[in-house]
């Protein structure tokens, strides 16, 4: 009998992606609405993706485990 495979957490799959070196990229929060209160510089910097914190990386990788 074949062993069970890990399922990918679908919510995580829509939010994270792996980089070529194996780290996890994510988009920044606070870029959905209420833009009049945020400066153009702040909004511009929120557009850029960043890496998941080292302390959360193992948890994110486990949620994406089914992705091969």
N, C-alpha and C positions, 0 to 999 in steps of 0.2 A: 504494500500500500504506500502511495506517495505521501510525503510529508506535506503539511499545509504550508502555503505561502503566506507571507506577510501582506496584509492589505494596505494600500496607500490611503492615508487620511485625505479625503477629497477636499476638505476645507483648506488644509495645508498646501495641497498641490496647486490650488488656485492662487496662493499668496506667496509661495517661496519657489525659487529655482536654484539649481546647483550651478556653481561656477566651474570652470575647467579644472581648477585646483582642488575642487571638492568642498569649498566653503558654501554657505547658504546666503543667497541675496534676498532682500526684502524691500518693499516700498515703505516710505515713511508715513507716519500717522499725521493727522491734523491737516490733510489736504483734500477735504471733501466739501466744505461749505464755510460760511462766515468769513469770506476773503476780505471784506472791507476793513476788518480789524487787524489784518496781517499785512505787513509791509511787502512790497514787491520783492525785496531781497530774500525775505523769509519764504515767500511762496516759491521763488525760483529754486531755493535750496531744498525745499520739500519735494520738488519734482524728481530729484536724483535718488536712485536706489542706494542702499547701504547694506552692509553685512550684518547678519544676525550676531548678537553678542556671544562671546565664547562660552559663557555659562549656559546659554540656551541652545547652543549648536547641537549637542548630542540629542536633545529632545526633538529638535526639528528634523534631524537626520532619521530618527526612529519613525517619525510620522511619514516621512517620504520613502520609507524602506522598500515599498513595493515597486518603486520606479526603476528597478534594475540596479 
